[in-house]
Amino acid sequence: MKLAVLLATTASYAAAETCRAIAFSSGDQSTVYQAGVLKSLAKGAPDATKYSAISGVSGGAISAGILASYAAGQEEAAADRIIKFWQDASNS
């Protein structure tokens, strides 16, 4: 019984110490694709979008900056804005 309590306590502690990051890569179409994935995760699995850090490279850095301008819990709205940004950029 003590082992079960120890394992449960350890698992609970490990879950509380989880650090997640969202990293956007570069690329023309991959930036919009990544925003679509973010939007789908925000809709279908909101716990999957709980993060402690955001990063990006090149075009992904722009997406990361847009996401960072939104409060936690607003990932779906941020994804919509990222998608709109890249659609507008491709039309100019």
C-alpha positions as CSV (number, residue, x, y, z in Angstrom):
1,M,0.0,0.0,0.0
2,K,2.8,2.4,0.8
3,L,4.3,1.8,-2.6
4,A,1.0,2.8,-4.3
5,V,0.8,6.0,-2.3
6,L,4.5,6.8,-3.2
7,L,3.9,6.1,-6.9
8,A,0.7,8.2,-6.9
9,T,2.5,11.1,-5.1
10,T,5.5,10.9,-7.5
11,A,3.2,10.9,-10.6
12,S,1.3,13.8,-9.3
13,Y,4.5,15.8,-8.6
14,A,5.9,14.9,-12.0
15,A,2.7,16.1,-13.7
16,A,2.9,19.4,-11.8
17,E,6.5,19.9,-12.9
18,T,5.9,19.5,-16.6
19,C,7.2,22.3,-18.7
20,R,5.8,22.5,-22.3
21,A,6.9,24.7,-25.1
22,I,5.3,25.6,-28.5
23,A,8.0,25.9,-31.2
24,F,7.1,27.2,-34.6
25,S,9.4,26.3,-37.5
26,S,10.0,28.3,-40.6
27,G,8.6,27.7,-44.1
28,D,6.0,29.2,-46.4
29,Q,3.1,26.8,-46.0
30,S,4.2,25.2,-42.8
31,T,3.5,28.4,-40.8
32,V,-0.2,28.3,-41.7
33,Y,-0.3,24.5,-41.2
34,Q,1.1,24.9,-37.7
35,A,-1.5,27.6,-36.9
36,G,-4.2,25.1,-38.0
37,V,-2.8,22.4,-35.7
38,L,-2.7,24.9,-32.8
39,K,-6.4,25.8,-33.5
40,S,-7.4,22.2,-33.7
41,L,-5.6,21.4,-30.4
42,A,-7.2,24.4,-28.7
43,K,-10.7,23.2,-29.8
44,G,-10.3,19.5,-29.2
45,A,-7.7,19.1,-26.5
46,P,-7.3,22.4,-24.6
47,D,-4.9,20.8,-22.1
48,A,-2.5,20.1,-25.0
49,T,-2.0,23.8,-25.5
50,K,-0.9,24.6,-21.9
51,Y,2.6,25.8,-22.3
52,S,5.3,27.7,-20.5
53,A,7.3,29.0,-23.4
54,I,6.9,29.9,-27.1
55,S,9.6,30.1,-29.7
56,G,9.9,30.3,-33.5
57,V,12.4,30.6,-36.3
58,S,12.0,33.0,-39.2
59,G,8.4,32.9,-40.2
60,G,7.7,30.8,-37.1
61,A,9.0,33.7,-35.0
62,I,6.3,35.9,-36.4
63,S,3.7,33.2,-35.5
64,A,5.2,32.9,-32.0
65,G,5.0,36.7,-31.6
66,I,1.4,36.7,-32.5
67,L,0.6,33.9,-30.1
68,A,2.5,35.6,-27.4
69,S,0.3,38.7,-27.7
70,Y,-2.7,36.6,-26.6
71,A,-3.5,35.6,-23.1
72,A,-3.3,31.9,-22.1
73,G,-6.6,30.3,-23.0
74,Q,-7.1,32.3,-26.1
75,E,-5.1,30.0,-28.4
76,E,-8.0,29.5,-30.8
77,A,-8.3,33.3,-31.4
78,A,-4.5,33.5,-31.7
79,A,-4.5,30.7,-34.3
80,D,-7.2,32.5,-36.3
81,R,-5.0,35.7,-36.2
82,I,-1.9,33.8,-37.3
83,I,-3.8,32.2,-40.2
84,K,-5.2,35.6,-41.3
85,F,-1.7,37.1,-41.1
86,W,-0.2,34.5,-43.4
87,Q,-3.1,34.5,-45.8
88,D,-2.8,38.3,-46.1
89,A,0.9,38.1,-46.5
90,S,0.6,35.6,-49.3
91,N,-1.9,37.9,-51.1
92,S,0.3,40.9,-51.1
